[in-house]
Every structure is written in C-alpha cells, then in structure tokens.
C-alpha cells in the first residue's frame, strides 16, 4: 500500500471523527438565554445617571434580567439582594415617565457612599 495514501486515509478518518464529535457537542449545548433589556437611564442601585460622571455603565444579568449599573461598587449591592432590585426595577417601569431633566430619587439606604466607592 502507498504510504501517502495511508496518511491521507488516516487524516480523512480523523477529520470525519472530529466533525462528528463537534456536531454532537453542538447539539447538547444549552440554548443561550436572552436577557430582558434594561429600560432605565439611571443605575437602579444608586439612582445615578448612566454614562454620567462614573463613565460607561457596567452590565450585569441576574435571573434573565439585564441591569446597567453606574460602577463596580453597585454590583456588590445587587448581588446581596437581587430580588430587591428586581422589584425596584418592576416598580420603576410601572411609574409614569418623568421629565427628562428630573433626577431620579436615590435609594440612599441601599447605596451607602461610604462603602468604598465614590460617586463624586
């Protein structure tokens, strides 16, 4: 038997085996969950406007809901009690639209500015 033909046959067999393995793995991969988009223009934790002094917002997904936060410090607060902020988001979505220049009320109890991050 020709050595080149043997190598070619082995390479083709390996390629077909790998293709079958990857196809099977792709069928078993879980479907990627699509998160509900974050509808507010301010951080649900601090009440600070997004894309303001804190820079580009940080996006976090909890239980299929996207949250946009003003800073990394707010992630810790969201992680402590995600249900609280999910409920707060739901309530904010039910409120009538405020004037674009009106600043959202801040939840000072939920966002202590002495917890290691500064919003000034």
Backbone atoms as SQL, in Angstrom:
CREATE TABLE atoms (id INTEGER PRIMARY KEY, chain TEXT, resi INTEGER, resn TEXT, atom TEXT, x REAL, y REAL, z REAL);
INSERT INTO atoms VALUES
  (1, 'A', 1, 'UNK', 'N', 0.841, -1.176, 0.000),
  (2, 'A', 1, 'UNK', 'CA', 0.000, 0.000, 0.000),
  (3, 'A', 1, 'UNK', 'C', 0.888, 1.242, 0.000),
  (4, 'A', 2, 'UNK', 'N', 0.477, 2.263, -0.691),
  (5, 'A', 2, 'UNK', 'CA', 1.216, 3.512, -0.839),
  (6, 'A', 2, 'UNK', 'C', 1.204, 4.269, 0.501),
  (7, 'A', 3, 'UNK', 'N', 2.375, 4.702, 1.042),
  (8, 'A', 3, 'UNK', 'CA', 2.412, 5.416, 2.324),
  (9, 'A', 3, 'UNK', 'C', 1.627, 6.729, 2.278),
  (10, 'A', 4, 'UNK', 'N', 1.646, 7.417, 1.166),
  (11, 'A', 4, 'UNK', 'CA', 0.910, 8.668, 1.045),
  (12, 'A', 4, 'UNK', 'C', -0.597, 8.423, 1.147),
  (13, 'A', 5, 'UNK', 'N', -1.038, 7.351, 0.538),
  (14, 'A', 5, 'UNK', 'CA', -2.453, 7.002, 0.572),
  (15, 'A', 5, 'UNK', 'C', -2.879, 6.636, 2.006),
  (16, 'A', 6, 'UNK', 'N', -2.009, 5.956, 2.736),
  (17, 'A', 6, 'UNK', 'CA', -2.286, 5.583, 4.123),
  (18, 'A', 6, 'UNK', 'C', -2.437, 6.834, 4.998),
  (19, 'A', 7, 'UNK', 'N', -1.535, 7.796, 4.814),
  (20, 'A', 7, 'UNK', 'CA', -1.584, 9.051, 5.579),
  (21, 'A', 7, 'UNK', 'C', -2.847, 9.825, 5.239),
  (22, 'A', 8, 'UNK', 'N', -3.184, 9.892, 3.964),
  (23, 'A', 8, 'UNK', 'CA', -4.372, 10.608, 3.526),
  (24, 'A', 8, 'UNK', 'C', -5.636, 9.956, 4.106),
  (25, 'A', 9, 'UNK', 'N', -5.704, 8.644, 4.108),
  (26, 'A', 9, 'UNK', 'CA', -6.851, 7.918, 4.648),
  (27, 'A', 9, 'UNK', 'C', -6.971, 8.158, 6.154),
  (28, 'A', 10, 'UNK', 'N', -5.855, 8.140, 6.860),
  (29, 'A', 10, 'UNK', 'CA', -5.854, 8.378, 8.308),
  (30, 'A', 10, 'UNK', 'C', -6.308, 9.808, 8.619),
  (31, 'A', 11, 'UNK', 'N', -5.831, 10.768, 7.839),
  (32, 'A', 11, 'UNK', 'CA', -6.207, 12.167, 8.044),
  (33, 'A', 11, 'UNK', 'C', -7.699, 12.371, 7.792),
  (34, 'A', 12, 'UNK', 'N', -8.221, 11.764, 6.741),
  (35, 'A', 12, 'UNK', 'CA', -9.635, 11.885, 6.418),
  (36, 'A', 12, 'UNK', 'C', -10.489, 11.237, 7.509),
  (37, 'A', 13, 'UNK', 'N', -10.079, 10.091, 7.998),
  (38, 'A', 13, 'UNK', 'CA', -10.812, 9.399, 9.071),
  (39, 'A', 13, 'UNK', 'C', -10.836, 10.246, 10.339),
  (40, 'A', 14, 'UNK', 'N', -9.707, 10.828, 10.681),
  (41, 'A', 14, 'UNK', 'CA', -9.617, 11.687, 11.867),
  (42, 'A', 14, 'UNK', 'C', -10.515, 12.908, 11.719),
  (43, 'A', 15, 'UNK', 'N', -10.489, 13.525, 10.537),
  (44, 'A', 15, 'UNK', 'CA', -11.324, 14.705, 10.296),
  (45, 'A', 15, 'UNK', 'C', -12.806, 14.372, 10.432),
  (46, 'A', 16, 'UNK', 'N', -13.228, 13.254, 9.881),
  (47, 'A', 16, 'UNK', 'CA', -14.633, 12.845, 9.977),
  (48, 'A', 16, 'UNK', 'C', -15.020, 12.537, 11.415),
  (49, 'A', 17, 'UNK', 'N', -14.150, 11.906, 12.160),
  (50, 'A', 17, 'UNK', 'CA', -14.410, 11.593, 13.561),
  (51, 'A', 17, 'UNK', 'C', -14.561, 12.864, 14.381),
  (52, 'A', 18, 'UNK', 'N', -13.655, 13.820, 14.172),
  (53, 'A', 18, 'UNK', 'CA', -13.728, 15.094, 14.897),
  (54, 'A', 18, 'UNK', 'C', -14.975, 15.883, 14.514),
  (55, 'A', 19, 'UNK', 'N', -15.336, 15.889, 13.249),
  (56, 'A', 19, 'UNK', 'CA', -16.531, 16.607, 12.803),
  (57, 'A', 19, 'UNK', 'C', -17.769, 16.039, 13.486),
  (58, 'A', 20, 'UNK', 'N', -17.842, 14.728, 13.592),
  (59, 'A', 20, 'UNK', 'CA', -18.976, 14.097, 14.267),
  (60, 'A', 20, 'UNK', 'C', -19.012, 14.427, 15.743),
  (61, 'A', 21, 'UNK', 'N', -17.853, 14.480, 16.390),
  (62, 'A', 21, 'UNK', 'CA', -17.762, 14.816, 17.810),
  (63, 'A', 21, 'UNK', 'C', -18.228, 16.242, 18.062),
  (64, 'A', 22, 'UNK', 'N', -17.774, 17.195, 17.230),
  (65, 'A', 22, 'UNK', 'CA', -18.177, 18.594, 17.400),
  (66, 'A', 22, 'UNK', 'C', -19.657, 18.783, 17.111),
  (67, 'A', 23, 'UNK', 'N', -20.192, 18.081, 16.141),
  (68, 'A', 23, 'UNK', 'CA', -21.617, 18.181, 15.825),
  (69, 'A', 23, 'UNK', 'C', -22.454, 17.673, 16.991),
  (70, 'A', 24, 'UNK', 'N', -22.039, 16.585, 17.619),
  (71, 'A', 24, 'UNK', 'CA', -22.766, 16.045, 18.769),
  (72, 'A', 24, 'UNK', 'C', -22.698, 17.010, 19.945),
  (73, 'A', 25, 'UNK', 'N', -21.542, 17.615, 20.157),
  (74, 'A', 25, 'UNK', 'CA', -21.388, 18.567, 21.259),
  (75, 'A', 25, 'UNK', 'C', -22.257, 19.799, 21.023),
  (76, 'A', 26, 'UNK', 'N', -22.358, 20.252, 19.793),
  (77, 'A', 26, 'UNK', 'CA', -23.180, 21.420, 19.480),
  (78, 'A', 26, 'UNK', 'C', -24.653, 21.131, 19.742),
  (79, 'A', 27, 'UNK', 'N', -25.096, 19.910, 19.483),
  (80, 'A', 27, 'UNK', 'CA', -26.490, 19.549, 19.743),
  (81, 'A', 27, 'UNK', 'C', -26.795, 19.537, 21.233),
  (82, 'A', 28, 'UNK', 'N', -25.805, 19.266, 22.070),
  (83, 'A', 28, 'UNK', 'CA', -26.013, 19.170, 23.504),
  (84, 'A', 28, 'UNK', 'C', -25.805, 20.491, 24.218),
  (85, 'A', 29, 'UNK', 'N', -25.275, 21.502, 23.533),
  (86, 'A', 29, 'UNK', 'CA', -25.015, 22.788, 24.162),
  (87, 'A', 29, 'UNK', 'C', -26.333, 23.436, 24.561),
  (88, 'A', 30, 'UNK', 'N', -26.404, 24.004, 25.772),
  (89, 'A', 30, 'UNK', 'CA', -27.636, 24.648, 26.199),
  (90, 'A', 30, 'UNK', 'C', -27.923, 25.897, 25.365),
  (91, 'A', 31, 'UNK', 'N', -29.182, 26.174, 25.166),
  (92, 'A', 31, 'UNK', 'CA', -29.563, 27.364, 24.413),
  (93, 'A', 31, 'UNK', 'C', -29.171, 28.600, 25.222),
  (94, 'A', 32, 'UNK', 'N', -28.638, 29.581, 24.556),
  (95, 'A', 32, 'UNK', 'CA', -28.224, 30.807, 25.225),
  (96, 'A', 32, 'UNK', 'C', -29.471, 31.617, 25.583),
  (97, 'A', 33, 'UNK', 'N', -29.581, 31.966, 26.851),
  (98, 'A', 33, 'UNK', 'CA', -30.741, 32.714, 27.321),
  (99, 'A', 33, 'UNK', 'C', -30.593, 34.182, 26.938),
  (100, 'A', 34, 'UNK', 'N', -31.664, 34.748, 26.454),
  (101, 'A', 34, 'UNK', 'CA', -31.659, 36.165, 26.108),
  (102, 'A', 34, 'UNK', 'C', -32.197, 36.949, 27.295),
  (103, 'A', 35, 'UNK', 'N', -31.411, 37.876, 27.789),
  (104, 'A', 35, 'UNK', 'CA', -31.818, 38.682, 28.934),
  (105, 'A', 35, 'UNK', 'C', -32.751, 39.800, 28.482),
  (106, 'A', 36, 'UNK', 'N', -33.695, 40.134, 29.368),
  (107, 'A', 36, 'UNK', 'CA', -34.568, 41.270, 29.095),
  (108, 'A', 36, 'UNK', 'C', -33.726, 42.541, 29.195),
  (109, 'A', 37, 'UNK', 'N', -33.848, 43.441, 28.224),
  (110, 'A', 37, 'UNK', 'CA', -33.024, 44.656, 28.240),
  (111, 'A', 37, 'UNK', 'C', -33.372, 45.582, 29.408),
  (112, 'A', 38, 'UNK', 'N', -32.384, 46.318, 29.848),
  (113, 'A', 38, 'UNK', 'CA', -32.547, 47.265, 30.951),
  (114, 'A', 38, 'UNK', 'C', -33.178, 48.544, 30.401),
  (115, 'A', 39, 'UNK', 'N', -34.336, 48.942, 30.904),
  (116, 'A', 39, 'UNK', 'CA', -35.081, 50.045, 30.305),
  (117, 'A', 39, 'UNK', 'C', -34.790, 51.440, 30.868),
  (118, 'A', 40, 'UNK', 'N', -34.040, 51.525, 31.949),
  (119, 'A', 40, 'UNK', 'CA', -33.874, 52.818, 32.622),
  (120, 'A', 40, 'UNK', 'C', -32.584, 53.513, 32.196),
  (121, 'A', 41, 'UNK', 'N', -32.534, 54.822, 32.395),
  (122, 'A', 41, 'UNK', 'CA', -31.328, 55.578, 32.045),
  (123, 'A', 41, 'UNK', 'C', -30.523, 55.944, 33.285),
  (124, 'A', 42, 'UNK', 'N', -30.840, 55.282, 34.402),
  (125, 'A', 42, 'UNK', 'CA', -30.100, 55.501, 35.632),
  (126, 'A', 42, 'UNK', 'C', -29.845, 54.168, 36.337),
  (127, 'A', 43, 'UNK', 'N', -28.870, 54.150, 37.217),
  (128, 'A', 43, 'UNK', 'CA', -28.494, 52.959, 37.977),
  (129, 'A', 43, 'UNK', 'C', -29.591, 52.647, 38.985),
  (130, 'A', 44, 'UNK', 'N', -30.110, 51.424, 38.966),
  (131, 'A', 44, 'UNK', 'CA', -31.189, 51.024, 39.865),
  (132, 'A', 44, 'UNK', 'C', -30.722, 50.990, 41.319),
  (133, 'A', 45, 'UNK', 'N', -29.421, 50.851, 41.554),
  (134, 'A', 45, 'UNK', 'CA', -28.886, 50.782, 42.918),
  (135, 'A', 45, 'UNK', 'C', -28.676, 52.172, 43.494),
  (136, 'A', 46, 'UNK', 'N', -27.949, 53.025, 42.784),
  (137, 'A', 46, 'UNK', 'CA', -27.585, 54.336, 43.327),
  (138, 'A', 46, 'UNK', 'C', -28.527, 55.454, 42.903),
  (139, 'A', 47, 'UNK', 'N', -29.196, 55.286, 41.771),
  (140, 'A', 47, 'UNK', 'CA', -30.022, 56.354, 41.224),
  (141, 'A', 47, 'UNK', 'C', -29.242, 57.311, 40.343),
  (142, 'A', 48, 'UNK', 'N', -27.931, 57.104, 40.223),
  (143, 'A', 48, 'UNK', 'CA', -27.096, 57.980, 39.394),
  (144, 'A', 48, 'UNK', 'C', -27.354, 57.727, 37.915),
  (145, 'A', 49, 'UNK', 'N', -27.290, 58.792, 37.135),
  (146, 'A', 49, 'UNK', 'CA', -27.490, 58.704, 35.695),
  (147, 'A', 49, 'UNK', 'C', -26.381, 57.860, 35.070),
  (148, 'A', 50, 'UNK', 'N', -26.764, 56.989, 34.149),
  (149, 'A', 50, 'UNK', 'CA', -25.779, 56.161, 33.450),
  (150, 'A', 50, 'UNK', 'C', -25.053, 57.005, 32.413),
  (151, 'A', 51, 'UNK', 'N', -23.823, 56.661, 32.128),
  (152, 'A', 51, 'UNK', 'CA', -22.951, 57.414, 31.221),
  (153, 'A', 51, 'UNK', 'C', -22.712, 58.825, 31.731),
  (154, 'A', 52, 'UNK', 'N', -22.775, 58.987, 33.032),
  (155, 'A', 52, 'UNK', 'CA', -22.511, 60.285, 33.637),
  (156, 'A', 52, 'UNK', 'C', -21.075, 60.368, 34.099),
  (157, 'A', 53, 'UNK', 'N', -20.882, 60.894, 35.305),
  (158, 'A', 53, 'UNK', 'CA', -19.540, 61.076, 35.866),
  (159, 'A', 53, 'UNK', 'C', -18.807, 59.759, 36.103),
  (160, 'A', 54, 'UNK', 'N', -19.546, 58.676, 36.262),
  (161, 'A', 54, 'UNK', 'CA', -18.937, 57.386, 36.581),
  (162, 'A', 54, 'UNK', 'C', -18.408, 56.663, 35.341),
  (163, 'A', 55, 'UNK', 'N', -18.687, 57.195, 34.161),
  (164, 'A', 55, 'UNK', 'CA', -18.212, 56.557, 32.936),
  (165, 'A', 55, 'UNK', 'C', -19.227, 55.584, 32.371),
  (166, 'A', 56, 'UNK', 'N', -18.730, 54.694, 31.533),
  (167, 'A', 56, 'UNK', 'CA', -19.596, 53.737, 30.853),
  (168, 'A', 56, 'UNK', 'C', -20.229, 52.786, 31.868),
  (169, 'A', 57, 'UNK', 'N', -21.534, 52.505, 31.731),
  (170, 'A', 57, 'UNK', 'CA', -22.194, 51.607, 32.681),
  (171, 'A', 57, 'UNK', 'C', -21.680, 50.174, 32.604),
  (172, 'A', 58, 'UNK', 'N', -21.832, 49.470, 33.707),
  (173, 'A', 58, 'UNK', 'CA', -21.452, 48.063, 33.808),
  (174, 'A', 58, 'UNK', 'C', -22.731, 47.253, 33.677),
  (175, 'A', 59, 'UNK', 'N', -22.739, 46.269, 32.779),
  (176, 'A', 59, 'UNK', 'CA', -23.927, 45.449, 32.545),
  (177, 'A', 59, 'UNK', 'C', -23.784, 44.115, 33.259),
  (178, 'A', 60, 'UNK', 'N', -24.824, 43.765, 34.024),
  (179, 'A', 60, 'UNK', 'CA', -24.878, 42.514, 34.778),
  (180, 'A', 60, 'UNK', 'C', -26.219, 41.865, 34.487),
  (181, 'A', 61, 'UNK', 'N', -26.259, 40.540, 34.357),
  (182, 'A', 61, 'UNK', 'CA', -27.518, 39.828, 34.143),
  (183, 'A', 61, 'UNK', 'C', -27.824, 38.988, 35.375),
  (184, 'A', 62, 'UNK', 'N', -29.022, 39.167, 35.926),
  (185, 'A', 62, 'UNK', 'CA', -29.497, 38.401, 37.077),
  (186, 'A', 62, 'UNK', 'C', -30.860, 37.834, 36.740),
  (187, 'A', 63, 'UNK', 'N', -31.008, 36.527, 36.842),
  (188, 'A', 63, 'UNK', 'CA', -32.294, 35.857, 36.626),
  (189, 'A', 63, 'UNK', 'C', -32.965, 36.272, 35.321),
  (190, 'A', 64, 'UNK', 'N', -32.176, 36.393, 34.261),
  (191, 'A', 64, 'UNK', 'CA', -32.722, 36.717, 32.947),
  (192, 'A', 64, 'UNK', 'C', -33.012, 38.189, 32.724),
  (193, 'A', 65, 'UNK', 'N', -32.653, 39.041, 33.672),
  (194, 'A', 65, 'UNK', 'CA', -32.867, 40.489, 33.548),
  (195, 'A', 65, 'UNK', 'C', -31.519, 41.186, 33.503),
  (196, 'A', 66, 'UNK', 'N', -31.340, 42.037, 32.499),
  (197, 'A', 66, 'UNK', 'CA', -30.128, 42.844, 32.384),
  (198, 'A', 66, 'UNK', 'C', -30.252, 44.039, 33.323),
  (199, 'A', 67, 'UNK', 'N', -29.177, 44.356, 34.021),
  (200, 'A', 67, 'UNK', 'CA', -29.092, 45.553, 34.854),
  (201, 'A', 67, 'UNK', 'C', -27.895, 46.347, 34.380),
  (202, 'A', 68, 'UNK', 'N', -28.045, 47.650, 34.269),
  (203, 'A', 68, 'UNK', 'CA', -26.914, 48.526, 33.960),
  (204, 'A', 68, 'UNK', 'C', -26.650, 49.351, 35.210),
  (205, 'A', 69, 'UNK', 'N', -25.424, 49.250, 35.682),
  (206, 'A', 69, 'UNK', 'CA', -25.035, 49.890, 36.932),
  (207, 'A', 69, 'UNK', 'C', -23.986, 50.955, 36.664),
  (208, 'A', 70, 'UNK', 'N', -23.921, 51.942, 37.558),
  (209, 'A', 70, 'UNK', 'CA', -23.006, 53.061, 37.351),
  (210, 'A', 70, 'UNK', 'C', -21.557, 52.712, 37.669),
  (211, 'A', 71, 'UNK', 'N', -21.331, 51.719, 38.550),
  (212, 'A', 71, 'UNK', 'CA', -19.959, 51.401, 38.943),
  (213, 'A', 71, 'UNK', 'C', -19.872, 49.984, 39.496),
  (214, 'A', 72, 'UNK', 'N', -18.652, 49.506, 39.681),
  (215, 'A', 72, 'UNK', 'CA', -18.436, 48.156, 40.196),
  (216, 'A', 72, 'UNK', 'C', -18.950, 47.997, 41.622),
  (217, 'A', 73, 'UNK', 'N', -18.914, 49.068, 42.393),
  (218, 'A', 73, 'UNK', 'CA', -19.396, 49.004, 43.780),
  (219, 'A', 73, 'UNK', 'C', -20.870, 48.642, 43.867),
  (220, 'A', 74, 'UNK', 'N', -21.629, 49.019, 42.862),
  (221, 'A', 74, 'UNK', 'CA', -23.068, 48.721, 42.864),
  (222, 'A', 74, 'UNK', 'C', -23.337, 47.238, 42.596),
  (223, 'A', 75, 'UNK', 'N', -22.392, 46.543, 41.969),
  (224, 'A', 75, 'UNK', 'CA', -22.552, 45.111, 41.727),
  (225, 'A', 75, 'UNK', 'C', -22.689, 44.377, 43.058),
  (226, 'A', 76, 'UNK', 'N', -21.879, 44.771, 44.035),
  (227, 'A', 76, 'UNK', 'CA', -21.907, 44.138, 45.353),
  (228, 'A', 76, 'UNK', 'C', -23.296, 44.286, 45.985),
  (229, 'A', 77, 'UNK', 'N', -23.879, 45.470, 45.877),
  (230, 'A', 77, 'UNK', 'CA', -25.214, 45.694, 46.438),
  (231, 'A', 77, 'UNK', 'C', -26.264, 44.862, 45.708),
  (232, 'A', 78, 'UNK', 'N', -26.165, 44.795, 44.391),
  (233, 'A', 78, 'UNK', 'CA', -27.105, 43.999, 43.607),
  (234, 'A', 78, 'UNK', 'C', -26.981, 42.519, 43.961),
  (235, 'A', 79, 'UNK', 'N', -25.747, 42.040, 44.130),
  (236, 'A', 79, 'UNK', 'CA', -25.520, 40.642, 44.472),
  (237, 'A', 79, 'UNK', 'C', -26.062, 40.280, 45.857),
  (238, 'A', 80, 'UNK', 'N', -26.042, 41.231, 46.787),
  (239, 'A', 80, 'UNK', 'CA', -26.541, 40.980, 48.146),
  (240, 'A', 80, 'UNK', 'C', -28.031, 40.663, 48.146),
  (241, 'A', 81, 'UNK', 'N', -28.797, 41.393, 47.327),
  (242, 'A', 81, 'UNK', 'CA', -30.249, 41.236, 47.344),
  (243, 'A', 81, 'UNK', 'C', -30.830, 41.500, 45.957),
  (244, 'A', 82, 'UNK', 'N', -30.607, 40.583, 44.998),
  (245, 'A', 82, 'UNK', 'CA', -31.088, 40.816, 43.634),
  (246, 'A', 82, 'UNK', 'C', -32.609, 40.976, 43.556),
  (247, 'A', 83, 'UNK', 'N', -33.353, 40.255, 44.399),
  (248, 'A', 83, 'UNK', 'CA', -34.818, 40.344, 44.380),
  (249, 'A', 83, 'UNK', 'C', -35.276, 41.766, 44.684),
  (250, 'A', 84, 'UNK', 'N', -34.612, 42.421, 45.595),
  (251, 'A', 84, 'UNK', 'CA', -34.942, 43.807, 45.958),
  (252, 'A', 84, 'UNK', 'C', -34.862, 44.708, 44.728),
  (253, 'A', 85, 'UNK', 'N', -33.793, 44.545, 43.952),
  (254, 'A', 85, 'UNK', 'CA', -33.597, 45.413, 42.793),
  (255, 'A', 85, 'UNK', 'C', -34.455, 44.986, 41.605),
  (256, 'A', 86, 'UNK', 'N', -34.796, 43.706, 41.526),
  (257, 'A', 86, 'UNK', 'CA', -35.747, 43.259, 40.503),
  (258, 'A', 86, 'UNK', 'C', -37.111, 43.894, 40.774),
  (259, 'A', 87, 'UNK', 'N', -37.527, 43.894, 42.048),
  (260, 'A', 87, 'UNK', 'CA', -38.798, 44.513, 42.428),
  (261, 'A', 87, 'UNK', 'C', -38.766, 46.025, 42.202),
  (262, 'A', 88, 'UNK', 'N', -37.644, 46.630, 42.542),
  (263, 'A', 88, 'UNK', 'CA', -37.483, 48.075, 42.351),
  (264, 'A', 88, 'UNK', 'C', -37.543, 48.433, 40.860),
  (265, 'A', 89, 'UNK', 'N', -36.954, 47.603, 40.020),
  (266, 'A', 89, 'UNK', 'CA', -36.995, 47.822, 38.576),
  (267, 'A', 89, 'UNK', 'C', -38.426, 47.689, 38.056),
  (268, 'A', 90, 'UNK', 'N', -39.126, 46.659, 38.523),
  (269, 'A', 90, 'UNK', 'CA', -40.519, 46.457, 38.102),
  (270, 'A', 90, 'UNK', 'C', -41.377, 47.652, 38.491),
  (271, 'A', 91, 'UNK', 'N', -41.179, 48.171, 39.687),
  (272, 'A', 91, 'UNK', 'CA', -41.939, 49.335, 40.152),
  (273, 'A', 91, 'UNK', 'C', -41.597, 50.573, 39.323),
  (274, 'A', 92, 'UNK', 'N', -40.316, 50.745, 39.003),
  (275, 'A', 92, 'UNK', 'CA', -39.892, 51.906, 38.212),
  (276, 'A', 92, 'UNK', 'C', -40.484, 51.861, 36.810),
  (277, 'A', 93, 'UNK', 'N', -40.659, 50.658, 36.272),
  (278, 'A', 93, 'UNK', 'CA', -41.218, 50.534, 34.931),
  (279, 'A', 93, 'UNK', 'C', -42.719, 50.855, 34.919),
  (280, 'A', 94, 'UNK', 'N', -43.387, 50.689, 36.056),
  (281, 'A', 94, 'UNK', 'CA', -44.819, 50.977, 36.138),
  (282, 'A', 94, 'UNK', 'C', -45.100, 52.462, 36.345),
  (283, 'A', 95, 'UNK', 'N', -44.090, 53.203, 36.834),
  (284, 'A', 95, 'UNK', 'CA', -44.254, 54.637, 37.077),
  (285, 'A', 95, 'UNK', 'C', -44.385, 55.379, 35.752),
  (286, 'A', 96, 'UNK', 'N', -45.186, 56.469, 35.753),
  (287, 'A', 96, 'UNK', 'CA', -45.258, 57.276, 34.532),
  (288, 'A', 96, 'UNK', 'C', -43.894, 57.904, 34.250),
  (289, 'A', 97, 'UNK', 'N', -43.629, 58.142, 32.964),
  (290, 'A', 97, 'UNK', 'CA', -42.355, 58.754, 32.557),
  (291, 'A', 97, 'UNK', 'C', -42.187, 60.108, 33.232),
  (292, 'A', 98, 'UNK', 'N', -40.973, 60.324, 33.776),
  (293, 'A', 98, 'UNK', 'CA', -40.653, 61.604, 34.401),
  (294, 'A', 98, 'UNK', 'C', -40.055, 62.536, 33.361),
  (295, 'A', 99, 'UNK', 'N', -40.020, 63.809, 33.686),
  (296, 'A', 99, 'UNK', 'CA', -39.366, 64.798, 32.843),
  (297, 'A', 99, 'UNK', 'C', -37.906, 64.375, 32.651),
  (298, 'A', 100, 'UNK', 'N', -37.403, 64.499, 31.452),
  (299, 'A', 100, 'UNK', 'CA', -36.043, 64.048, 31.130),
  (300, 'A', 100, 'UNK', 'C', -34.985, 64.740, 31.987),
  (301, 'A', 101, 'UNK', 'N', -35.254, 65.979, 32.424),
  (302, 'A', 101, 'UNK', 'CA', -34.289, 66.705, 33.245),
  (303, 'A', 101, 'UNK', 'C', -34.417, 66.381, 34.728),
  (304, 'A', 102, 'UNK', 'N', -35.502, 65.727, 35.108),
  (305, 'A', 102, 'UNK', 'CA', -35.712, 65.402, 36.515),
  (306, 'A', 102, 'UNK', 'C', -34.755, 64.277, 36.912),
  (307, 'A', 103, 'UNK', 'N', -34.134, 64.437, 38.047),
  (308, 'A', 103, 'UNK', 'CA', -33.194, 63.436, 38.534),
  (309, 'A', 103, 'UNK', 'C', -33.965, 62.368, 39.307),
  (310, 'A', 104, 'UNK', 'N', -33.655, 61.088, 39.095),
  (311, 'A', 104, 'UNK', 'CA', -34.363, 60.040, 39.829),
  (312, 'A', 104, 'UNK', 'C', -34.060, 60.105, 41.314),
  (313, 'A', 105, 'UNK', 'N', -35.027, 59.656, 42.133),
  (314, 'A', 105, 'UNK', 'CA', -34.805, 59.610, 43.574),
  (315, 'A', 105, 'UNK', 'C', -33.740, 58.575, 43.866),
  (316, 'A', 106, 'UNK', 'N', -32.850, 58.904, 44.777),
  (317, 'A', 106, 'UNK', 'CA', -31.785, 57.969, 45.133),
  (318, 'A', 106, 'UNK', 'C', -32.208, 57.153, 46.341),
  (319, 'A', 107, 'UNK', 'N', -31.889, 55.884, 46.325),
  (320, 'A', 107, 'UNK', 'CA', -32.145, 54.990, 47.439),
  (321, 'A', 107, 'UNK', 'C', -30.903, 55.011, 48.312),
  (322, 'A', 108, 'UNK', 'N', -30.814, 56.027, 49.173),
  (323, 'A', 108, 'UNK', 'CA', -29.598, 56.220, 49.962),
  (324, 'A', 108, 'UNK', 'C', -29.347, 55.068, 50.926),
  (325, 'A', 109, 'UNK', 'N', -30.407, 54.457, 51.436),
  (326, 'A', 109, 'UNK', 'CA', -30.218, 53.334, 52.358),
  (327, 'A', 109, 'UNK', 'C', -29.621, 52.148, 51.624),
  (328, 'A', 110, 'UNK', 'N', -29.983, 51.962, 50.369),
  (329, 'A', 110, 'UNK', 'CA', -29.487, 50.818, 49.606),
  (330, 'A', 110, 'UNK', 'C', -28.096, 51.074, 49.054),
  (331, 'A', 111, 'UNK', 'N', -27.710, 52.327, 48.962),
  (332, 'A', 111, 'UNK', 'CA', -26.429, 52.641, 48.335),
  (333, 'A', 111, 'UNK', 'C', -25.654, 53.597, 49.228),
  (334, 'A', 112, 'UNK', 'N', -24.897, 53.037, 50.120),
  (335, 'A', 112, 'UNK', 'CA', -24.098, 53.810, 51.053),
  (336, 'A', 112, 'UNK', 'C', -22.826, 54.276, 50.355),
  (337, 'A', 113, 'UNK', 'N', -22.654, 55.572, 50.235),
  (338, 'A', 113, 'UNK', 'CA', -21.490, 56.102, 49.517),
  (339, 'A', 113, 'UNK', 'C', -20.206, 55.977, 50.341),
  (340, 'A', 114, 'UNK', 'N', -20.305, 55.471, 51.526),
  (341, 'A', 114, 'UNK', 'CA', -19.120, 55.244, 52.336),
  (342, 'A', 114, 'UNK', 'C', -18.671, 53.783, 52.280),
  (343, 'A', 115, 'UNK', 'N', -19.157, 53.045, 51.277),
  (344, 'A', 115, 'UNK', 'CA', -18.829, 51.617, 51.202),
  (345, 'A', 115, 'UNK', 'C', -17.619, 51.328, 50.305),
  (346, 'A', 116, 'UNK', 'N', -16.813, 52.321, 50.034),
  (347, 'A', 116, 'UNK', 'CA', -15.588, 52.081, 49.283),
  (348, 'A', 116, 'UNK', 'C', -15.598, 52.605, 47.868),
  (349, 'A', 117, 'UNK', 'N', -16.725, 53.064, 47.378),
  (350, 'A', 117, 'UNK', 'CA', -16.714, 53.666, 46.056),
  (351, 'A', 117, 'UNK', 'C', -17.388, 55.028, 46.128),
  (352, 'A', 118, 'UNK', 'N', -16.880, 55.926, 45.340),
  (353, 'A', 118, 'UNK', 'CA', -17.293, 57.312, 45.379),
  (354, 'A', 118, 'UNK', 'C', -17.973, 57.705, 44.090),
  (355, 'A', 119, 'UNK', 'N', -19.043, 58.451, 44.191),
  (356, 'A', 119, 'UNK', 'CA', -19.805, 58.875, 43.020),
  (357, 'A', 119, 'UNK', 'C', -19.622, 60.355, 42.730),
  (358, 'A', 120, 'UNK', 'N', -18.610, 60.952, 43.259),
  (359, 'A', 120, 'UNK', 'CA', -18.386, 62.383, 43.007),
  (360, 'A', 120, 'UNK', 'C', -17.399, 62.591, 41.920);
